[in-house]
Amino acid sequence: MSDDQDKDSKTESPSEKKISDAVEKGNVPFSREVTMFASTLAIYIYVVFFLPDGFRSMSEALKDVFEQPDAWRITTSNDASALISKLLWASGALVVPVFVLMIAFGVGSSILQNLPSPVFDRIAPKLNRISPMAGVGRIYSLPGLVEFAKSFFKIAVISGIVALTLWDDFYATLDAMFSDPITIFEIMGRDFNKIMNVVLFSTAAIAIADFFWTRHHWHSELRMTKQEVKEEMKQTQGDPIVKARLRSIARDRARRRMISSVPRATLVIANPTHFAVALRYVREEGDAPVVVAKGQDLVALRIRALAEENNIPVFEDPPLARSMFAQVSVDSVIPPVFYKAVAELIHRVYATKSNPTRMN
C-alpha cells in the first residue's frame, strides 16, 4: 500500500540530475527484445546469404564420405585425421558465420541503445538478489508480467508458424528423406527461410513496442515527488531561505557602503521626501559627475540627513531627482541628458563656496 502511495505521489518529471545519476549507476533503459531482434536478423542474413553455400558444402562432404566409403578407409591415425579435418572444415563453414553474425549484431544492438560504461556497483554481490521474496516480487511485478506476455506471444507465434510450415511440407519432407541428400538440405533451407520471414516480422514488431515501453517505464520509475524536487533544488542551488537571507545581507552591506559615501558627495538632488541622489564632482577625478548614493523613502531621508550633517548642499528638484534615480546606478557617471541641469547646480555650489551666502 505504501509503495502505491509513493508511486502516486511521484508526479514530477525527473530532473537532469536524477537522470544523470541513474545513468552513472548503470540504470539505463535497455530492451532485450531489440537485442533478440538483432540476433534474429543475424540468423535471417545467415539463412539468406550463408546457409545455402554452407549446406551445399556440407552435403557434398557427406555425399563424398557415404558414397565413396572405400576412399575413406580408416587404417591409420592419419586417415582418421584427414576424415575429421574434412568434416570439421565443412561444419565450420556452416556454423561459424552464424556465431560471428549473432555476436556482432547482439553487441551492436546493445551499443546503439546505450554506450557501454563500467559500473562496478551493478556486479557487486547483494543479498536482495538472492532473496526469494525479492525474486517473487520481481516476477509478479508489472515489468515481470510484461516480460511474460512478450515471451508467451513469441512462443505462440513461433510455434504456430512452425506448425503451419511443417504441416504444408510434411509429406514432401518425408519423401525427401529417401532422396538425394542435397534435396533434403534444400527443402530444409526453404522451410527454414519461410519460418524466419515471419519470425523476423514478429520480433521486429515486439522490439519496436518494447523499445518505447522500456523507455516509458524507465522514465516513470525516475519520476520524483514534489519534496524530492525541493530537496534537489536545495542541494544544487542552495536553500531558498538561506539564499534570500544572503541576498538581504548583501543588500544591507551595499546600502551601508553607499551611505558611507554620502559625506564625499558634492551635492544632493532630492524630491522632498521620496527620492534622493548624491553626486560627486571633482574636476581632477573626471569630466562628469558620479552618483555615489541614491535612495528612496527612508534611505532618501537618511541621505538628506547625512548631507545636512556634512554641510553638503541639497537641491529639491522632483523631476530631476526621479529621473536620475530611475536611470543612473550607483558608482556610474550621469548620462549626457542630465549634463545641463546638473551643471547649473554644480555652478551654484562652487559659486556659494566662493561667496558664502545663503543659496536660494
N, C-alpha and C positions, 0 to 999 in steps of 0.2 A: 504494500500500500504506500509506504514511504517512497519507494522507487518511482511509483506512478506520479505521486505528488511532486517529486523532484523533477521528473521529466516535464510535467505540466508547467512548472514554474520557469523552465528554460525557454523563454520567449524571445530572447535577443539573439541576433546573428553573431557567430563567433568573430572575434576581433582578429586583426592581422597577427597580433602577438600570440593569441591562442592557437591559431593555425600553424604559425612558425614553430611554436613549442611542440605541437603534436608531430610535425614533420621531423623535428630534431630527435624525437623519441622513437621514430620509426612507425608512428601511427599515421599511415597514409592509405588512401583508397586504393584497393587492389582487387581486380576482378579475376577470379580464377577461370571464369568462362572465356575471357579473352585469350588467356593462355591455352585453354583447351581448344578454342577455335584455331589458334595459330598452329597447334600440333596437328589438328585435323587437316588444315590447309597444307601443312607439310606432307602429310600422308597422301593427300589428293595429288599434289605435284609429283610425288614419288610414283603413284599409280599411273599417272598420265605419261610422264617423261622417262622414268627409270624402270618401272616394273616390266614392261614388255621385253626390253632387251635383257633384263635380268632373268625373266622366265625362259626366254629363248636360250640363253647361255646355260642355265641350269638344266633345261630339258635336253639340250644337246649333250651335256656332260653325262646325264643319267642314261640317255639313249646309247651313248658310246660305251658305257660300262655294262649295261644289261644286254645289249645286242651283240657285243663282241667280248664275251667273258674270257675267251682264250687269250685275248691281247692283254688281259689284266690278271694274269696268274700271279698269285702272291706266294712266292717261294723264298724270297729273301726280304730283309728289312728295307732294302732299297725299293723293292716292288711295293711294299706297303706304304712307304713314304711318298712315292710317286702318286699312288691312288689317292691317298689322303690329301696331298697338295692340290691335286686336280679338283677334288670335291670342295676343298676349302676355298680355293680361288673362285669357283663358281658360286659357292654360298656367299662369299664376301661381296661379290659383285651384285648379289641380290639383296643382301641385308644391310651392308654398311651405308649406302646412300640414305636409307630411311632414318637411321640413327643420327646421321650428320644433319639432315634437314630438320628433324624434330628438335634437336638441341639448339640449332641456330634460330629457328622460329620461336621456340619457347623462351630463350634468353632475350631475343629481340622484342617480343611482346611485353616482357616484364620491364625492360629498359624504357620502352615507349610509354608505359603507364607512369612509371616513376623512375627517376635517375637513381642508380644504386648509391647507397651511402652506408658506411659501417655504423651500426647501432648495437653496442655490446650489451646494453640493458635488455634487449629482446631475447638474447640467448642465455642470459643469466638464469640459473636454476631458481624456480619459485615454487613454493608449496601449493599455491592455489591452482597450479597447472596439473597437479596430480590429485586434486581434491575431487572425490566422487560427486559431491553436491554441486561444486562449480561446474563440473562436466555436464551434469544433468541440466543445470541452468542454461548452459550454452546450447545444449541440444534442443531444448524446448523454448528457446527464445525466438523472437521474430526472425533474426538472421538465420537461425538454425532451421526454422520452418521454411524459409525461402530457399535455403540450400537443398532441403529435402524435396521441395516442389520441383526445383530445377533438375535434380537427379532423377526423380520419378518421370518427369517429362522426357528427359533424354533416353532413359531406358525404354519407356513405352514407344517412343517414336522409332528408335533404332531397332527394337525388337519387331515392330510391325513392318518396317521396311525390309528387314532380313527375311521375315516370313513370306511376305508377298513376292520378293525376288526369287527365293528358293522354290516357292510354290509354282511359279510360272516356268522355271527351268528345271523342275525336279526330274522329270523323265529324261530330258536332254543331258543332265548331269550324270544320271545313271548309265545312259548309253555311252557317254564319253569315257567312262571308267574302263570300258573294254576296247577302246580305240587307241589311236596313236597318243603317246604322252604329250606331244606338242598341242594336240587338240584339247586335252584336259586343261592344260595351263591357259590356253586361250579362252576357254569357256569360263574358267575361274576368274581370269582377269576381267572379262567382260561383266560378269556378275558383280565383282568387287567394285568396278567402276560405277555401275548403276547405284550400288549402295552408297558409295562415297559422295555422289552428287547430291542425294537427298540429305545425307548426314551433314554435309558441309553447309547446306542451306539452313538446316535446323539449328546447328551450333552457331551459325552467324546470327540468326535471329535472337537466340538466347544470349549470345555475347553482347549484342547491342543493348538489349534490355538490361542485362546485368551490369554493364558498364555505367549506365546512368543511375541505376538503382544503388550501386555501391557508392557512388559519389554523393547521392542524395542522403543515404543512410549515414555516411561518414560526416557529412555537413550537419545533419540533425543531431548526431551524437556530440558534436562540439558546441552546440548551442549553449548559451550562457543565461544565467539568471540576472535580474537587474542588480542584485547585490554583488555578483561576481564582476559585472561591468564596473560598478563603482570602486570595488577593491582594486581592480586592474588599473583604473584611472589614477587611483592614489599611488600605486606602485610606479607607474610610468611617468605621470605628470605631477605627482605630489598631492597631498591632501588639500582640497579646495579651501578649507577653513584656514589652514596654515598659510596657503598662498595668499589669501585675502589679507591675512594678518601681516605678512611680509610686505605686501603692496602698501598697506596702510603705514607701516613703519617707514618704508622708503619715501612715501609722500610727506610724512611728518619731517623726516630729515631734510628733504629737498626744500620744504617750506621754511624750516629753521635756517637753513643755509641761505635761502633767498632773503629772509627777513634780516639776517645779519649783514646783508649787503646794502640795506637801505641807507645807513649813515654815509656811504660812499657816493650817494646819488647827488646829482646837481640840482634836480627839481623833481617835483611830483605833480602829475596831472590827474585830477580827480573828478569823479561825478559825486556830488556831495557825500553820499554815504555808501553807494553800491559798488563803485569801481575806483581803483587807484593804480597808477602806473608810474614807477620810479625810473627816471632816466639819468644816465651819467654821460656827461660830455666834457672831455679834456682834449684840447687841440692836439697835444703831443701823443695821445693814445690812439686817435683815429679821426677819420674825416666825418663820421656821422655819430649821433648819439646811440647809446646801447641801453636796452631795457635791463635793468639789474633786478627788478622785482615788480610783481603785479599781483593783484588780489581782488577778491570780491567779498562784499559784505564784511564779516568780522576781520578777515585778512586785510581788506582795504582800510578799515578803521585803524588796524594795528600799524599799517604802513604810514598813514597820516600822523598817527601819534608819534612814531619814531622820527618822522620828518620834522615835526614841530619841536621835539626834544633836541634835535641836532641842528636847529635853525636852517632847515632846508626849505626853500620856497615851495608852497603848494598852490597850484593854479586850478581853479574849478572851471572845467570846460567839458560838460557832459558828453556832447557828440564826439569830441576828440578822445576822451577817456574810454568810451565804449568801443570805438573803432580800433584803437590801439590794443585794448585788452583782447579783442577778438582776433586780431590779425598778426600780432607780434608775440613771439615766445620769449621767455626769459633768456638772457645772455645773447640775444640776437640784435643786430643793427636794425634800426627802423627803416622801412621801405621809403623810396623817394616820394611817395604820395604824401607823406607826413613832414617832409623837409621844411616847407614854408611855415606851417603852423608852429612846429617845434622851434624853428629858428627864431621866430618872433619872441617866443617865451624865453629862450636862452639869452637873447639880446637884452631882455628886460632884467634877467638875473645878473648878467655882467654889468648892466647899467646901474643896478641897485648897489652892487658891490663897490663900484667906483664912486657912487654918490649915495651913501647910505641914508636914504629917505624911505618913508613908508610907501610900499607898492600899492597901486590902485587895482 
